[in-house]
Amino acid sequence: MPDTTRDAEAAVEALEGRLARLEETAFFQEERLKELDSALTAQQAQLDAMERQLADLRHLARSLRDKLADAPENTLPPHSMPERY
């Protein structure tokens, strides 16, 4: 075989090898992206749940603060009140 044919065949083989490696790399990158997307989706769900819990806790804290604000300050409990006889 002439050298040009062998050179052309070697070049084709080299290109096919490069193409195969690129396809493998693309496949594994796609798989990794899917894994990362799943992890991000799970994290977002956790964040949403935590935000709902925080909103509930804020509501509870406001409710308790309002109840405490309605109570008179510095009053003795009924069992400690002096008798008025």
Beta strands, then each sheet from edge to edge (+ up, - down):
end
